[in-house]
Structure formats: C-alpha cells, structure tokens
Amino acid sequence: MEPDEYDRMDRVEDGMWWYRALHARVIAALRRNPGEPSLPLLDAGCGTGGLLRRLAEAFPGRPLAGLDVAEEAIARARRKVPQVALAVGSIAALPFDNARFGAIVSCDVLCHRLVDEAAALAEFRRVLVPGGALVLNLPAHQWLHSAHDRRVHNARRYSRAGLRRTLEIAGFVPVSLGFWNSLLLPLMVVQRKVLGRFRAQDSSDVAAFSPPIDAIFRAVTDTEAALARLGLRFPAGGSLLAVARRV
C-alpha cells in the first residue's frame, strides 16, 4: 500500500466500525473452524497488527505469527503485539516450513495487484497442516471497484462462485462463503459510484468517522452479524468472508 495508507490503518483500526466488524467476523469464523488448535495461527498480510492484537485477546493460549511484505507495517505491528512472532515477506513465498500452521487468516491481501493469487494459495496450502483452516476476507463484486481500490492497489473483487472455484482448484474444500457489510451496501454504492465521481481518483475510505456516525454504522454491522448467527444469508455485500479446509 501507499506509505500514508499504513498511517491511516494504524490510527483507526482499533476503533473504526469496519475494522471492528471485520475482526469480529474473523474471530467468530475461527471459533467455529479452528483448524488444528495445537499449531500456530498465521495472519498472512497482517498490516499494522490490529487483527493480531484482537486474535491474541480471543485465543490467549494459541501461538500466533504474522507476516507482511512491508517492513514499515511490521515495525508498527511489533509495537502492538510484541509477544507475536513477526516476519517480513511475501504471501507468494512464505518463509515457513511445510505444515507449520493449524490455521491461516488473510484479510484483503489476495486481491492486491502485485499478488500472484495461485502462488499465494499454493503457499497457504503448503504451510497448513492437512485439515487446517483458511479464513479469507476479500472485497466483493467487481462492479464496486472504485477510487479506494486504486488507492490500496486492489486488482480483483470477488464473486462467491468465482472464489469457490478458485479455492477448489487450489486444493481447498470450501466450508462457507458469505457476504457481509450487506445492510450498508446501498450507502456504499452511492458513496463509491455516485459521490465518488466528485472525489479524487485515489482517495481512500479508511478514515476516522465522527463518533455518532461510527456508532450508527457499528450498530448496523452488529445487527447484521446477529442476523447471520440466526441463519440469514445475504445475496450481496461489500466484503466476502470465506472459510475453507486444506485437503
């Protein structure tokens, strides 16, 4: 990402509604699908460490590791999670032994324009133990591509069917693939496709919201998560959360 995008992430990821909702979704997915709990959990593309800090709180007995391609991001993550093993490297060439991990999470990384998707998934499979869990969060719907995607260098947004095929080809068994950030999708469409015409071509959506707006959006995403726990599945959303098992 652009260097100042790491600054934005570092400032807001502990409090911004979107990050809080994402982290809660990932943790819930790992509670249902822990992979092999006796082996470490890897955050592949850990950024500035916000998710790792929440994972450490949620799974205090499980060893954690983090990797990011940017030294600047890892330096920031070390300040947040000094107890976690962190490394600089590419998800397409992971510096870890075969079958090292019981689970991997990777949030909004596979979509990056410089990532070789097939090579990264092959590496995820290599370092996962058989039966290990893979949890991916990815941007949904190519038609939603916008200035924010250009800013963070997203080359791909995903459909549920397309991601399922990609995982199967890579040697994973999909367990669940579901859209989220669905109730706010109409606002997202307006913001990106209508109001976005009047914004800079490389503007980012990562920002601190005013406390009242942040509280409203957080309440909406909390409501959506509660509906999902009751079994409601949405046909579209801003993001796609996938859980798969390594064959």
DRENDO-1510 file (C-alpha; in Angstrom, 1 decimal, always signed):
<recs>
REC; n; res; u; v; w
REC; 1; MET; +0.0; +0.0; +0.0 .
REC; 2; GLU; +0.9; +3.6; -0.1 .
REC; 3; PRO; +3.0; +4.6; +3.0 .
REC; 4; ASP; +0.4; +7.0; +4.3 .
REC; 5; GLU; -2.2; +4.3; +4.0 .
REC; 6; TYR; -0.4; +2.4; +6.7 .
REC; 7; ASP; -0.6; +5.6; +8.8 .
REC; 8; ARG; -4.3; +5.6; +8.3 .
REC; 9; MET; -4.7; +2.0; +9.2 .
REC; 10; ASP; -2.5; +2.3; +12.2 .
REC; 11; ARG; -4.6; +5.2; +13.5 .
REC; 12; VAL; -8.1; +3.8; +13.0 .
REC; 13; GLU; -8.0; +0.0; +13.0 .
REC; 14; ASP; -8.6; -0.3; +16.7 .
REC; 15; GLY; -11.7; +1.8; +16.7 .
REC; 16; MET; -13.2; +2.2; +13.3 .
REC; 17; TRP; -16.5; +0.4; +12.8 .
REC; 18; TRP; -15.4; -1.5; +9.7 .
REC; 19; TYR; -12.3; -2.9; +11.3 .
REC; 20; ARG; -14.1; -3.9; +14.4 .
REC; 21; ALA; -16.8; -5.7; +12.4 .
REC; 22; LEU; -14.2; -7.4; +10.3 .
REC; 23; HIS; -12.2; -8.6; +13.3 .
REC; 24; ALA; -15.3; -9.9; +15.0 .
REC; 25; ARG; -16.3; -11.8; +11.9 .
REC; 26; VAL; -12.8; -13.4; +11.6 .
REC; 27; ILE; -12.7; -14.4; +15.2 .
REC; 28; ALA; -16.2; -15.9; +15.0 .
REC; 29; ALA; -15.2; -17.9; +11.9 .
REC; 30; LEU; -12.1; -19.2; +13.7 .
REC; 31; ARG; -14.1; -20.2; +16.8 .
REC; 32; ARG; -16.3; -22.3; +14.5 .
REC; 33; ASN; -13.3; -23.6; +12.4 .
REC; 34; PRO; -10.1; -23.5; +14.5 .
REC; 35; GLY; -8.2; -25.9; +12.2 .
REC; 36; GLU; -5.6; -27.6; +14.4 .
REC; 37; PRO; -5.6; -25.6; +17.6 .
REC; 38; SER; -2.3; -27.1; +18.9 .
REC; 39; LEU; -0.5; -25.4; +16.0 .
REC; 40; PRO; +0.1; -21.7; +15.5 .
REC; 41; LEU; -2.2; -19.4; +13.7 .
REC; 42; LEU; -0.8; -17.1; +11.0 .
REC; 43; ASP; -2.1; -13.7; +9.9 .
REC; 44; ALA; -0.8; -13.5; +6.3 .
REC; 45; GLY; -0.7; -9.9; +5.4 .
REC; 46; CYS; -1.0; -8.6; +9.0 .
REC; 47; GLY; -0.6; -5.0; +8.2 .
REC; 48; THR; +0.0; -2.9; +11.3 .
REC; 49; GLY; -1.1; -5.6; +13.7 .
REC; 50; GLY; -4.7; -4.7; +14.7 .
REC; 51; LEU; -6.2; -8.1; +14.0 .
REC; 52; LEU; -3.3; -9.9; +15.6 .
REC; 53; ARG; -3.9; -7.9; +18.8 .
REC; 54; ARG; -7.5; -9.0; +18.8 .
REC; 55; LEU; -6.6; -12.6; +18.0 .
REC; 56; ALA; -4.2; -12.6; +21.0 .
REC; 57; GLU; -7.1; -11.5; +23.2 .
REC; 58; ALA; -9.5; -14.0; +21.7 .
REC; 59; PHE; -7.2; -17.0; +21.7 .
REC; 60; PRO; -4.8; -16.4; +24.6 .
REC; 61; GLY; -3.4; -20.0; +24.6 .
REC; 62; ARG; -2.7; -20.2; +20.9 .
REC; 63; PRO; +0.7; -19.3; +19.4 .
REC; 64; LEU; +0.4; -16.5; +16.8 .
REC; 65; ALA; +2.5; -15.4; +13.8 .
REC; 66; GLY; +2.2; -12.5; +11.4 .
REC; 67; LEU; +3.7; -11.7; +8.1 .
REC; 68; ASP; +3.6; -8.6; +5.9 .
REC; 69; VAL; +5.5; -7.5; +2.8 .
REC; 70; ALA; +6.1; -4.0; +4.2 .
REC; 71; GLU; +8.8; -3.5; +6.8 .
REC; 72; GLU; +7.0; -0.3; +7.9 .
REC; 73; ALA; +3.9; -2.3; +8.7 .
REC; 74; ILE; +5.8; -5.0; +10.6 .
REC; 75; ALA; +7.5; -2.3; +12.7 .
REC; 76; ARG; +4.1; -0.8; +13.7 .
REC; 77; ALA; +2.8; -4.3; +14.4 .
REC; 78; ARG; +5.7; -5.1; +16.7 .
REC; 79; ARG; +4.6; -2.2; +18.9 .
REC; 80; LYS; +1.1; -3.6; +19.2 .
REC; 81; VAL; +1.9; -7.3; +19.6 .
REC; 82; PRO; +5.5; -7.6; +20.9 .
REC; 83; GLN; +4.8; -11.1; +22.0 .
REC; 84; VAL; +3.9; -12.4; +18.5 .
REC; 85; ALA; +6.5; -13.8; +16.0 .
REC; 86; LEU; +6.5; -11.4; +13.0 .
REC; 87; ALA; +8.3; -11.6; +9.7 .
REC; 88; VAL; +8.7; -9.6; +6.5 .
REC; 89; GLY; +7.9; -11.5; +3.4 .
REC; 90; SER; +5.5; -12.3; +0.5 .
REC; 91; ILE; +2.5; -14.5; +0.8 .
REC; 92; ALA; +3.5; -16.0; -2.5 .
REC; 93; ALA; +6.8; -17.2; -1.0 .
REC; 94; LEU; +6.2; -17.8; +2.7 .
REC; 95; PRO; +9.3; -18.2; +4.9 .
REC; 96; PHE; +7.9; -21.1; +6.9 .
REC; 97; ASP; +8.2; -24.9; +6.9 .
REC; 98; ASN; +5.6; -27.2; +5.4 .
REC; 99; ALA; +2.6; -28.0; +7.6 .
REC; 100; ARG; +3.7; -25.3; +10.2 .
REC; 101; PHE; +0.3; -23.8; +10.9 .
REC; 102; GLY; -3.0; -25.1; +12.1 .
REC; 103; ALA; -4.9; -22.1; +10.6 .
REC; 104; ILE; -4.3; -19.0; +8.4 .
REC; 105; VAL; -6.2; -15.8; +8.2 .
REC; 106; SER; -5.6; -13.3; +5.4 .
REC; 107; CYS; -7.7; -10.2; +5.1 .
REC; 108; ASP; -7.9; -8.2; +1.8 .
REC; 109; VAL; -4.5; -9.3; +0.6 .
REC; 110; LEU; -5.1; -11.9; -2.1 .
REC; 111; CYS; -6.8; -9.2; -4.2 .
REC; 112; HIS; -3.7; -7.0; -4.4 .
REC; 113; ARG; -2.4; -6.3; -7.9 .
REC; 114; LEU; +1.1; -7.5; -7.1 .
REC; 115; VAL; +0.0; -10.8; -5.6 .
REC; 116; ASP; +0.1; -13.9; -7.6 .
REC; 117; GLU; -3.2; -15.4; -6.5 .
REC; 118; ALA; -2.4; -19.0; -7.5 .
REC; 119; ALA; +1.1; -18.9; -6.0 .
REC; 120; ALA; -0.2; -17.5; -2.7 .
REC; 121; LEU; -2.9; -20.1; -2.3 .
REC; 122; ALA; -0.4; -22.8; -3.1 .
REC; 123; GLU; +1.8; -21.4; -0.3 .
REC; 124; PHE; -1.1; -21.3; +2.1 .
REC; 125; ARG; -1.8; -24.9; +1.4 .
REC; 126; ARG; +1.9; -25.9; +1.8 .
REC; 127; VAL; +2.3; -24.3; +5.2 .
REC; 128; LEU; -1.1; -25.5; +6.5 .
REC; 129; VAL; -1.4; -28.9; +8.2 .
REC; 130; PRO; -3.8; -31.3; +6.5 .
REC; 131; GLY; -7.3; -30.3; +7.8 .
REC; 132; GLY; -6.1; -26.8; +8.7 .
REC; 133; ALA; -8.4; -23.9; +8.3 .
REC; 134; LEU; -8.1; -20.9; +5.9 .
REC; 135; VAL; -10.1; -17.8; +6.6 .
REC; 136; LEU; -10.1; -15.2; +3.8 .
REC; 137; ASN; -11.8; -11.8; +3.7 .
REC; 138; LEU; -11.9; -10.2; +0.3 .
REC; 139; PRO; -13.6; -7.3; -1.5 .
REC; 140; ALA; -16.8; -8.3; -3.2 .
REC; 141; HIS; -18.3; -7.5; -6.7 .
REC; 142; GLN; -16.0; -6.3; -9.4 .
REC; 143; TRP; -18.6; -3.6; -10.3 .
REC; 144; LEU; -17.9; -1.9; -7.0 .
REC; 145; HIS; -14.2; -1.2; -8.0 .
REC; 146; SER; -13.6; +2.4; -7.1 .
REC; 147; ALA; -11.0; +5.0; -6.1 .
REC; 148; HIS; -10.4; +3.2; -2.8 .
REC; 149; ASP; -9.4; +0.1; -4.7 .
REC; 150; ARG; -7.0; +2.1; -6.8 .
REC; 151; ARG; -5.6; +3.7; -3.6 .
REC; 152; VAL; -4.8; +0.3; -2.0 .
REC; 153; HIS; -3.9; -1.4; -5.3 .
REC; 154; ASN; -6.8; -3.9; -5.4 .
REC; 155; ALA; -6.8; -5.6; -8.8 .
REC; 156; ARG; -9.7; -8.0; -8.0 .
REC; 157; ARG; -13.0; -8.0; -6.3 .
REC; 158; TYR; -14.7; -11.4; -5.9 .
REC; 159; SER; -17.9; -13.3; -6.5 .
REC; 160; ARG; -19.0; -16.2; -4.3 .
REC; 161; ALA; -19.0; -18.7; -7.2 .
REC; 162; GLY; -15.6; -17.5; -8.5 .
REC; 163; LEU; -13.9; -17.6; -5.2 .
REC; 164; ARG; -15.3; -21.1; -4.5 .
REC; 165; ARG; -13.8; -22.3; -7.8 .
REC; 166; THR; -10.5; -20.7; -7.1 .
REC; 167; LEU; -10.3; -22.4; -3.7 .
REC; 168; GLU; -11.2; -25.8; -5.1 .
REC; 169; ILE; -8.6; -25.6; -7.8 .
REC; 170; ALA; -6.0; -24.7; -5.2 .
REC; 171; GLY; -6.8; -27.8; -3.1 .
REC; 172; PHE; -9.1; -26.5; -0.5 .
REC; 173; VAL; -12.6; -27.6; +0.5 .
REC; 174; PRO; -14.8; -24.6; +0.9 .
REC; 175; VAL; -16.7; -24.7; +4.2 .
REC; 176; SER; -18.6; -21.4; +3.9 .
REC; 177; LEU; -18.6; -18.3; +1.7 .
REC; 178; GLY; -20.8; -15.4; +2.8 .
REC; 179; PHE; -21.2; -11.7; +2.0 .
REC; 180; TRP; -21.2; -9.2; +4.9 .
REC; 181; ASN; -21.4; -5.4; +5.2 .
REC; 182; SER; -24.6; -6.0; +3.4 .
REC; 183; LEU; -27.1; -3.7; +5.1 .
REC; 184; LEU; -24.8; -0.8; +4.4 .
REC; 185; LEU; -24.2; -1.8; +0.8 .
REC; 186; PRO; -26.7; +0.8; -0.7 .
REC; 187; LEU; -24.8; +3.6; +1.0 .
REC; 188; MET; -21.5; +2.1; -0.3 .
REC; 189; VAL; -22.9; +2.1; -3.8 .
REC; 190; VAL; -23.9; +5.7; -3.5 .
REC; 191; GLN; -20.6; +6.8; -1.9 .
REC; 192; ARG; -18.5; +4.9; -4.5 .
REC; 193; LYS; -20.5; +5.2; -7.7 .
REC; 194; VAL; -22.3; +8.5; -7.3 .
REC; 195; LEU; -20.4; +10.7; -4.9 .
REC; 196; GLY; -17.2; +9.1; -6.0 .
REC; 197; ARG; -17.4; +11.0; -9.2 .
REC; 198; PHE; -16.6; +14.1; -7.3 .
REC; 199; ARG; -13.7; +12.7; -5.3 .
REC; 200; ALA; -10.0; +12.4; -6.0 .
REC; 201; GLN; -9.3; +9.4; -8.2 .
REC; 202; ASP; -7.0; +7.8; -5.5 .
REC; 203; SER; -8.9; +8.7; -2.3 .
REC; 204; SER; -9.2; +6.1; +0.5 .
REC; 205; ASP; -12.2; +5.0; +2.5 .
REC; 206; VAL; -10.1; +4.4; +5.6 .
REC; 207; ALA; -10.7; +7.3; +7.9 .
REC; 208; ALA; -11.9; +8.2; +11.4 .
REC; 209; PHE; -15.6; +8.7; +11.4 .
REC; 210; SER; -17.4; +11.1; +13.7 .
REC; 211; PRO; -18.4; +9.3; +16.9 .
REC; 212; PRO; -22.2; +9.4; +16.1 .
REC; 213; ILE; -21.8; +8.1; +12.6 .
REC; 214; ASP; -19.3; +5.5; +13.7 .
REC; 215; ALA; -21.7; +4.3; +16.4 .
REC; 216; ILE; -24.6; +4.1; +13.9 .
REC; 217; PHE; -22.5; +2.0; +11.5 .
REC; 218; ARG; -21.3; -0.2; +14.3 .
REC; 219; ALA; -24.8; -0.8; +15.4 .
REC; 220; VAL; -25.8; -1.7; +11.8 .
REC; 221; THR; -22.9; -4.2; +11.4 .
REC; 222; ASP; -23.6; -5.7; +14.9 .
REC; 223; THR; -27.3; -6.2; +13.9 .
REC; 224; GLU; -26.2; -7.8; +10.6 .
REC; 225; ALA; -23.9; -10.2; +12.5 .
REC; 226; ALA; -26.7; -11.1; +14.8 .
REC; 227; LEU; -28.9; -11.9; +11.9 .
REC; 228; ALA; -26.2; -14.0; +10.3 .
REC; 229; ARG; -25.9; -16.0; +13.6 .
REC; 230; LEU; -29.6; -16.7; +13.2 .
REC; 231; GLY; -29.0; -18.2; +9.8 .
REC; 232; LEU; -29.8; -15.2; +7.5 .
REC; 233; ARG; -27.6; -15.1; +4.4 .
REC; 234; PHE; -27.3; -12.0; +2.3 .
REC; 235; PRO; -27.1; -12.2; -1.5 .
REC; 236; ALA; -24.6; -9.3; -1.8 .
REC; 237; GLY; -22.3; -7.2; +0.4 .
REC; 238; GLY; -19.2; -5.1; +0.4 .
REC; 239; SER; -17.0; -8.0; +1.5 .
REC; 240; LEU; -16.9; -11.7; +1.1 .
REC; 241; LEU; -15.7; -13.9; +4.0 .
REC; 242; ALA; -14.6; -17.4; +3.0 .
REC; 243; VAL; -13.7; -20.4; +5.3 .
REC; 244; ALA; -12.0; -23.4; +3.7 .
REC; 245; ARG; -10.2; -26.6; +4.8 .
REC; 246; ARG; -6.9; -27.8; +3.5 .
REC; 247; VAL; -7.2; -31.2; +1.9 .
</recs>
